Amino acid sequence: MVRLIYCMVVGLVFVSGCTTESGQSGNLSPTPLMDQSVPQVARDACLREVRSTTNNFDLTIIEMIYSEANSQVKVGVGRDRAPWQCTVSNSGIVANVMSLTDEGAL
C-alpha cells in the first residue's frame, strides 16, 4: 500500500506537521538536507568557527542548505552530536554561529 504524505514547507524551512492522504496528522521529522551546492570554503569556515567556539574537534556536518545570500550549515558536536547552526557567506565569511540545544533543559 502506498500512502502519500504532505508537509507544509515554506522556502526551505519545515513549518508544520504532516498529514497523510487520509487526513491523519503525524509528527514526521523532515529529512536533513545535504545540499552539495554549499561551497567547500563555506563548509570549512563553519567547521572552524564551531570548533573554535566549542573547543571540540569532534564535528560532523549534519545538514547544509544553499542560498545565494548566505548558506546554512548545521554541525553535530561531540559524541552526542549536539546541534549547532552556522550562517555563512558562500565566500566563507561566518555571519552567525549558535547552539541549537535547549540550554534551559541542561
TASUL-V478242 format. One record per residue. N is the residue number from 1. PHI is phi as a letter, one per 30 degrees, with the letter a starting at -180 (* if undefined). PSI is psi in whole degrees, -180 to 180 (999 if undefined). Layout:
n: <N & N>
phi: <PHI & PHI>
psi: <PSI & PSI>
This chain:
n: <1 & 2 & 3 & 4 & 5 & 6 & 7 & 8 & 9 & 10 & 11 & 12 & 13 & 14 & 15 & 16 & 17 & 18 & 19 & 20 & 21 & 22 & 23 & 24 & 25 & 26 & 27 & 28 & 29 & 30 & 31 & 32 & 33 & 34 & 35 & 36 & 37 & 38 & 39 & 40 & 41 & 42 & 43 & 44 & 45 & 46 & 47 & 48 & 49 & 50 & 51 & 52 & 53 & 54 & 55 & 56 & 57 & 58 & 59 & 60 & 61 & 62 & 63 & 64 & 65 & 66 & 67 & 68 & 69 & 70 & 71 & 72 & 73 & 74 & 75 & 76 & 77 & 78 & 79 & 80 & 81 & 82 & 83 & 84 & 85 & 86 & 87 & 88 & 89 & 90 & 91 & 92 & 93 & 94 & 95 & 96 & 97 & 98 & 99 & 100 & 101 & 102 & 103 & 104 & 105 & 106>
phi: <* & c & c & d & b & c & b & d & b & c & i & c & c & d & c & a & d & c & b & c & d & d & j & d & d & b & c & d & d & d & d & e & c & b & d & d & d & d & d & e & d & d & d & d & d & d & d & d & d & d & d & d & d & c & h & b & c & d & b & b & d & c & a & b & b & d & b & d & d & b & c & c & b & c & b & c & c & i & e & d & h & e & d & b & b & b & c & b & d & d & c & j & c & d & c & a & b & a & d & c & d & d & d & d & d & d>
psi: <135 & 129 & 131 & 138 & 131 & 133 & 145 & 120 & 132 & 118 & -121 & 19 & 126 & 121 & -10 & 173 & 171 & 157 & 150 & 173 & -20 & -2 & -1 & 135 & 145 & 160 & 67 & 132 & 136 & 146 & 131 & 142 & 136 & 71 & 107 & -3 & -17 & 120 & 148 & -37 & -35 & -42 & -48 & -40 & -41 & -45 & -41 & -44 & -42 & -42 & -45 & -42 & -40 & -14 & 40 & 129 & -5 & 87 & 145 & 131 & 126 & -13 & 143 & 133 & 122 & 141 & 149 & -33 & -63 & 141 & 162 & 131 & 126 & 135 & 133 & 129 & 134 & -177 & -37 & -1 & 49 & 129 & 132 & 149 & 140 & 131 & 126 & 142 & 160 & -5 & 0 & 18 & 118 & 125 & -30 & 141 & 134 & 154 & 142 & 8 & 141 & 89 & -17 & -22 & -5 & 999>
